[in-house]
Amino acid sequence: MVIHKSFADFVLFLYIHMAHADSDFHATEQQVILKKMTRLFPEEPEMEKKLEKANEEYELLSPERIPGVIRETFALYKDVKFAQKYKVYTDMYDIINADGKIDESETEALNELKEIIEMGTAQKSNGQ
């Protein structure tokens, strides 16, 4: 199920997903996301409202559906360069580290994302 109209919106979804990985959306994680959003949405006048709305949409999804949303949406953006996808991955590390500790659930979520990124790269290199 693809629910994002742009790669930037999808990246914001991934940031929020990573922040929620430990079941607690910390204020420090929100601040890191807001800072990263300025690069994603340079013309956005109300970053806090955009983050709040995106978080509300994220929380409406059942946890079982989120992996499918991520995989299907990454497949949609298969033409996005690996370097850009890898930047998203490194941004996620900044988000999970924002509260000063990395929980096992956050590490698992980060590893799942890495697998998806690598899977997309493998498919592209195989001509699929």
N, C-alpha and C positions, 0 to 999 in steps of 0.2 A: 504494500500500500504506500503510494507516494503522496505526501501531503504538503510538499514544499514547492513553491513556484520558482525559486532561484537557489543557486548553490550557496549563496550567502545565508539565506534563511535556513537551509539544511545544516550549515556549519553552526549556526546559532543553536539549533536543535541538539546537535552533538555536544556543544559546550554545556548546555543545560543537562543533558543526559549524564555527562561526566560529573557534573556538580551534584547530581542526585544519586550517584552510584553508592555513596555511603549512607543513603537515606536521610541526609541532612544538607539542605542548600544553605551553606554558610554565607554570612555577609562578606567575608573575604573572597570567597569564590565569586560572588556576584560582582564585586569590584573588579576582579581580574577579567571577568567576562565583559563588563561594561567597557573596560579599556580596550579589549580586543575588538569589540563591536565598532569602535571608531574607524578601524581599518576595513571592516566588512561593509559598513553602512555610512560612508563619509558624508552623505547628504541628509542623514536622519537627524531631525531637530530634537527629538525626545527619546533618547536612548533608554532611559529608565522605563518609560511606558512600553516601549517595544520589547524590552526584556521581560517585563511583567506579563504582557500579553502572550509572549512565546512560552513563558513558564506555565501559564494557565493552560495553554493548549497542550503542552507536554503532560501535565498532570491529569488531563482528561483521558489520555490514552491508557489502556490497561497495560501493565508491565509485560505481559506475554506478547503483545503486538509490537513492541518497540524494536526488537531485533529484526523483524521482518521489514519494518519501515526503514531501518538503517540500511539493510542489505539491498532492498529494492531501489532505494533512492541513490545509493552509491552506484548501482548498475546504470541508472538513468544518466548520471554524470560521469560516465566512463571516459569521456574525452578530456576531463580535467586532468592537467598534468600531474604526474606523480609528485613532483616537488611541492605543488600546492596542497595535495592531499597529505603529504608528510608534514607540512607546516601545521595543518590542522591537528595532526597527531601530537606534535610537540607542544602546541597550544594547550591540548588536553592535559598534558603533564603539568603545565603551569597551573591549570585550574585545580587539579587534584592535590597539588602541593600547596595551594594558597592558604589552607588552614594550618599548615605546619606539620601535618602528618598524612601519610598515605595508608589508607586501610586496604585490607585484602580485597574487598569488594571493588574498590577503585582500581586496583592493579588488574583484576580480572576484566573489568570493563575496558580498560585501556588495551589490554592484550586482545580482546575481541575486536576492537576497532582496528588494531594493527593487522590482524588476520584478514579483515575485510579489505583493507587498503591493499595488502599484498595479493589477495585473491584477485582483485580487480586488475592489478598490474600483470599478474600471471596470465589472466585471460586475454588481456590486450596484447601481450607479447606472443601469445599462441595464435593470434589472428582471430580471436573470437569476438 
